[in-house]
Amino acid sequence: MKKLGIILGVMAFSGIVGSQVVANAAKKNDKSTFMISLNPKNKAALEDFVYDTVDPASPSYHQYLTPSQFATRFGQSDSVINEFKSHFKKYKVTVKPNAGNLSLKVSGSYNNVVKALKAKPTNQNSAKYYTMYTLPKTLQDKTQAIIGFGVENNYQKKAAKKQAKTKFASDIQVKADTPNLKLSKADFSDKYAAKKFTSRYGVDKLYSQGLTGKGQSVGLITLSDFHTQDIKTYLNKMGGNTDTNRIKRYYTSSSAKYVSGKITKPFKKVNEAYMAQVEATLDVQQAASVAPNSRINVYIGTGNGNQTQSDYDYYNAFVQAISANRDKTLSTSFNVFNEVADKTYGLTENAKQYNDALNLAFQQAAAQGITMFNAAGDNGARDKSNPKLNLSISMSPYLVEVGGTTLPFTKKIDGRTVTVKQEQGWGNIKQIAKADVKEQSFSAGGGGFSQLNALPRYQQGVSGVGTFRAVDYIKYDKQGKGIINPSPRVIYGTSRGRNVPDVSANSDPMTGYAMYVTNGTPGQKGVKAGK
């Protein structure tokens, strides 16, 4: 196995959900698992309570709830839950409520689920279709969205057969700078690892007070597994706490281990399962090194073959972590949908419904006193190449959205000396220097305005909110594809929606951090998985 020592910043990995999501849908007798997001008893009261818990003037300030208390106050009643159970039981489909009574896990044979939902495609012969469903009116009124289910239409059946015969590359090579491995542990950490972050952003001041994470736990939401030995090797190199017994996995979509490594369908151009592994490894290494004495709980939403879809895996990982209520901090750098550019063809839910379902889960987390962080993205104000401003999901007002910056440096890039004099927002300087018109996306710290989330209360009235000053490094051709603008200019304007990001830190690969990853996805044949 080849080992890679590479420089990477914080990334947001886009999951493999989109128009092809039901291309390998379950056969009629296969098990299908999905989630029903329920409306709270009183949406307005729930929102008010969440804001009150962080208002020092409110009697509810820091009066957080347990999942059971949340269920009693805001979740659906047990009688409503039993109505759902009774309906699906008629079709031999099981229903299990999650703690808080805001969502239900539903499982049964694909054929029985279709009958229970009266599910059918809106169009049999087009890629642009949705799955319609019908529930009894009393249940429909309590349902916010159905997450992770879709039926095949004739178009998808033909596409699935065609895709099964297509061969794609099974692995990739990650190209990046190699750190100086001859440095001492202290110098390595200072130049490439935890010390580089903690000294710049004041975390060292917390260490001096004995605040190193002892007695605390950090929860990470990932869509991939990782090798424990990779984490240990990294921590040893930078002189950190190498006790990996403090790192615990929770497989939220399947009880089977290392499912992410079993590639059950082809991937275009690159092995996306391996890239997800890189992202998960990066997240665990950074959390374990910056919070050296904390427990690290990793909620791994790896899919279970045809049984679950990626939108379910992502949503369910959050729900399980929030239901467990064992972490006061949850963080992720993964996403599965885009607010504008992705169309959730084939599924029962659209992007707005998915966003709203996540928001309800995040409100429960806030009511329980869980602080949540999300990487705001890797492609500036346009997460996908699209003339419209678009960001990944979720840009929730209940998440701390974390953007990226570039640290000061001077380097030669393609024969040109490039200097950054002070820390600034991350924008791909290499692309700008090359003015490469072949590029169709622009890597940069995610930021801009949410198209699905309104301006939250805490941003209202703040100077500068709703305005932007930017450089139009990207322009769009007639097909809507972005290319580098050879004559960029500064532009100003205003917009609506939740402003992103909230905070930012170094994440440009040009000035980023080291990581260590084994070239081989956990669970693949010939690769020994970590424990």
N, C-alpha and C positions, 0 to 999 in steps of 0.2 A: 504494500500500500504506500502510495506517495503521500508525504506529509507536506502541508503548505503553511508557511508563515506569511500572512498577507496583511496589508494595511487597508482597513475598511472603516467607514463611519457608520452612524446609525442609519439603517435603511428601513423602508416600508415595503414589505414583500407583497406583491399583488397575487392573490390566490387564483386558482384556475377555475373561476366561475364566470359564466357568460352565456353566449348563445349556444354553446356546446354542452351546457350543463347536463342535459338529459340524453346526450348522445349514446351513453351506455346505460340507459335506465334499466331498472330491475326487471327480470322476467316475472310472469304472473305469480309464480309460487315462491319467489325469492322474498326474503324479509325486507321490509322497508321501514325506516325510522325517520320521523320528522318531529317538528315542534309546533305547537299552537301557542302563539303569543296572545295573552288575555288582556283585555282592558282592565285597568284598576277600577275600584268602586267609584272613586272621585278623582279625576285627573287633575283638576285645579287644586284640590286640597293636597294631593301628593306633591305637586310642584311647589306650593307654598311651604309645606313642611321641610322639603329639601333646602330651600333657601333660608328658612328659619334656623336650621341646625348650624348655620355658619354666620348667623347674625347675633353679635354679642348682646343686642338689646332685646332679643326674643327669649321668652321662657323655655323655648325648645332648643336653645343654643347648646350644641354638643350633647343633646339628649338622644343619642342614637338608638335604633331599634335592633332587636334580634330578628332573624328571619321569621320566627313564629309571631312575634309582635307585629311585624310588617304585614304578615298574612291577615291577621285579625283586623288591622286598621285599614289596609289599602288593597290587599289581594282579594280574589274572588272567594266566596263562601264555600264551605265544604259541600253544601247542597248543590251549588252550581257545578262544582267539580264532579259530583256524583252523577249529575245529568249527562255530562260529557262521557263518563265511564259507561253509563247505561246505553247511550246511543252507539258507541263503538263496540260494545260487548256483543251487540246483535250481529256484528260482522266478524266476530272473533278477533278483534283488534283491541290491544291493551292500552290503557291510559294511566300515566303516573305523573302526579303533580310535582313540580319542583318547589323547594322551600321558598315561601313567600307567596305562593298561589298566584303568580303572574304568568306562568307558562306550564305547558303540559308536554310530556314526552309521550309520543304515540308510536306504537310498533305493531306490525302485523304483516301478513303476506301482501305483496304488491297488489294482487288481484282484489283482495278483501278491502284494502285501503281505498282503492278506486271506487268500489261499491259504496263504502261508508261515506265518502266525500261526494259521490256522484260526479267524479272528476272526468273532464273531457277537454280536448284541445279546442281552442277557438278557431283553428284553421288546420285542416289535415295535410295540406300540401305546401306549406310555407315555413321557412325558418323563423319568421316573425310571428310567433303565436304564443299564447299564454294558456295556462291550465285553469279552467273554470272549476269551481267547486260549489256545492250547496250543502248547508247544514240546516237543521231545524231552526226556525226563527229565534227561539229563545237562546240557542247556542250561538247563532250568527251574531246576535247583538253583543255578546260577551267576547267575541273574537276580534282581536286587532289584526292578526295576520297568521297565515300558515307558512312556516319556514322549512325549506328543504324538501319539498315534494313537487314532482312534475310528471306528467304522462308523456309518452312518446306520441308523435303524430307520424304520418307516413313519410314525411320529409326526413325526420330524424332517424327513422329506421333505415332508410337508404343511406343516409350520411354515416351512420354507425358501421354499416357493412363496408363502406368504402374506406373509412378511417382504419378499420381493423387490418386492412391489406396494405396500409401505407407504412413504410419504414422511416424512422427518424433516428437521429443520433442518440445514443444511449448515455452519453456523459459529456462533460464540458471541461475545459481548462480555465481556471481562474487566473487572470493576469493581474498582477499587482506588484507594488514595490516590496522588496524583502527587507525586513528590519535588520539592523546590525546585531547579530546573535552573539557577538563576542563581548558585548557590554556586561557589566556586573548587573545583578538583579535590581539594585537600587537605580542605576543609571538607565536600565531598560524600562523600568516602570516610569521614570521621569520623562523619558523621550517618547515612549510608545504606548504606555499602558495607564494604569489607574492614577498614578501620581500626576500624570499630564493633565488629567481631568480634575482631580481633587484639589490640586494646588491653584489651578486657574479660577475655579468657581467657588472657592471658599469652603469646600467640604473638609479640608484639613482642620479648620477651626472647630468643627464638630468632633473630629477625632481627639483633639486636645482636651475636650470636655468628657471624653470617655464614651462618646456616642458613635459606636462602630456597628450598630445593628444588633447587638447582643440582646436576646430575648424577643426579637422582632422577626417577622417573616416578610419576604417579598414574593408576590405572586406574578408569574409570567404566563401570558397567553401565547401559545405558538401553534403553528400548523405543521410542525415536524418534530421528530425526535432528534437526539444528539448523542454523541459518544461521551460518556463520563470521563474517559481517559483523556480526551481532548481538553476538557475543562481543567483537569488536574495538571496536565503538562503546561498549559498556559499559566495557571496560578503559580506553579513552581518557578517558571521562568521569570515572572515579574516579582517574585518574593512575597506572594500573598498567602493567605490561609488555604492550604491545600486539602483540608478536610472536606471531601466531597460527600460524606455521609449527611451533611446538612442540606444537600440537594435532593429533593424528592419529586418523582414523577407521578402525575395523575392522568391516566388515559381516559379522556372524557367521551370519546365517541366509540371506543372499542376496548374490550378487556385484553385483546391480543396485543402483544408488545411488538414494537418496531414495524407497525403496519405501513408507516410512511416509506419504508425502504423497498417495499414490494411494489414495483412499478407495474400496474395492471393495465395501463393504456399508454399509447405513444405520446411523446412530448415533442412539440415543434422546436427545432433548432437546438434547444438546450434541454438538459435534464432538470425540469423544474423542481422535482423532488429533492435533488441535491442542492439547488439554490435555497430551498426552504430550510434544509439542514444547516447550511452556512448561516442563514439568518438566525435560526434558533440557537446555534452554538454561540454566535456573537452576543446575543441577548443574555444568555446564561453567564458567559465569561465576564461581561461588563458588570452585571448585577452582583455576581459573587466576589468581584474584586473591589468594587466601590463600596459595597456594604460587607466588609470582610468577616464579620461575626454573625451575620444574619442567616436565618434559614431561607432557602430558595425553593419555592414550590412551583413546579412547572406543569401547567395544564395543557396537555398535548392533544390538540384536536385533529389527529390523523384520521382520515376517512376509513371506513370499513367496507372496502369494495363497492358494490352497488347498493349496499344497505343505506348509506348516508351520502348526502351531497355536501359540497364545501361550504355553502351558506349555512347549513345546519351545523357543521363541524365548528365553525367560527363562533356562531351565536351560542351554541351549546357549551363551548369551553368557558365563555364568560358566565353563563347561567350557573354552571356547576361550581365555578370558583366563588361566585357571589353567594350561592346557596350554602356552601361550606362555611363561609364567613370566618376563615382561619387567617386571612391576611388583611392588614390595614392598608396595604398598597398593592395595586394590580397594574401591570404595564404590558403593552404589546407594541410590536412594530410590523404586524401583519394586517392585511385587509383583503377583502374578497370582492367588493363591488366599487364602482365609481358612481358619484352622484349624477353625472350627466352622460358620460361617454358609453357606459355599459348598459345594455338592455337585457333585462332578466328574462329573455325568451325561454319558454318552456316551463317556467316555474309558476307557482300560485301567487307569489308576491312580486311586487315591483320594487324599485330602488327606494322609493319613499316609505313604503310599508316596512321594508327591511330596516331602514334607518330609524323609523319610529319604534320598532320592536326593540332594537338595541337601546334606544333612549330610555325606554321603560325599565329595561334591565339595569341600566346605569343609574337611573333614579333610585332603584332599590339599593344599589351599592352605596350611593350617597347617603341614603336614609340610615344605612347600617354603619356609616362612618368610614367607608372605604374610599381612599383617594386613588384616582385612576389616571394613568398616563398613556398617551398614544403618539407614535411618531407621525408627524404631519405629512410625510411623503418625501419623494425623491425627485420630483419633477416640477417644482415651482408651483405656479398658480394653475397649471394644466397637468394634472396627473396623467392624462392620456392625450395624445396628439389630437387636438380638436380646437377649432376656432373659438368655441365657447369656453369660458372659465369653468374648470371642473376639478374637484378634489376627490380623494378616495373616501369611502365610508369606513369609519364614522368620524365626522367632524362635530361630534356631540358637544353641547354646552356643559355636559357633565363629565367630560374628559379634559385633562390638562393636555393641550395639543403642543407637542414639542417640535420646534423647527430646527434648522441646521445653519451653522455658520462656518466660515473659513478663517483660520488663524493667520496672523502675519507670516509671510514667507517671501523668499526670492528664489526663483528657479528658472532654468532654461527650458522652454517648451517649444519643441520643433524649431530650435535655432534662435528663438526670441527670448529675451530676458523679461520675465514677468514678476512684478513686485506687488505684494499686498501689504500696505503699511500698517493697517489696523484691522482688528477683527471685524468682519462684515458678513452680511448674509451670503450663504453659500449659493454660488452660481457657477456652472462648469466653466472655469477659466480656460481650460485646455480647448474646449469646443469654441469658445470665443476667440482665442488666439489663432486657431486654425481656420476659423470662418468656414467650417466644413458644411457645404450645402447638401451633402449626402445625409447628414443627420436628420432624423425625423422626430426626435424628442430631445429635451434639454434637461439634463440632470441638475437639480437645484433643491434647496430646502423647500419643503412644501409650505405654501402660504397663500392667502387670498381670502375669499369669501365663500362660505357654505351656501349652496343652492337649496339645501333641504332643511336647514336649521335657522330659525329666525335669530335676530340679535338678542342675546341673553340679557337679563336684567343687569348683571354686573359689568357689561360693556357699554350700557346706555349712558350717555352724557360724558363719556371719557374722551378727552381731547385726541383727535386723530382717528378715532374709530369711524369706519365707513369711508375712509379716504385712502388713496394709494399714490405712491410715487415709484415708478418702475422704469426699466429700460426694455424696449421691445426687441430683444435679441432673436425672437422667433417671428417669422411671418408664415402665411399659409398659402399653398397653391390652390388651384381650382378643385382639387380632390379633397381639400381640407387637411392635407398633411403639412406638418410644420417643418420648416427648414431655417437654417441660420440666416438672419437678416444681415446682409453685408453693410448696411448703413443704419445701425440702431440709433435710437434717440430716446431721450427721457420723456416719459408721458405721465400725466396726472389725471386723476379722476375720482369718482365716488362710486360706491356700490352698497348693496344691502346684504344682510345675512350675518351669521356668526363670523367674527373676524378670527383668522388663524395666521400664525400660531400664538400661543400665550407666552411661552418662554422659548429660548433657543440656546444651543450650545454647539461646540465644534463637532461637525459630522461630515465635512468635505473629505473624500478619499485622499485629496492632495495633502491634507494636514491631519488625517484621522489617526486611528489607533490600531495597534497590532491585534491580531487574533490568530488562533491556531485551530485548524480543522483537518480532519482526516478525509482524504479524497475517496469517499465511498459512503453511500447512504446506509445508515443502520438497517440491518435486515436483509440487505442484498446478498446474494449468493457469494460466498468467498470473503465476506466482510464480517468480522466479529463485532457484535454490538456491545456497547457499554452497558454496565449494570446500574 
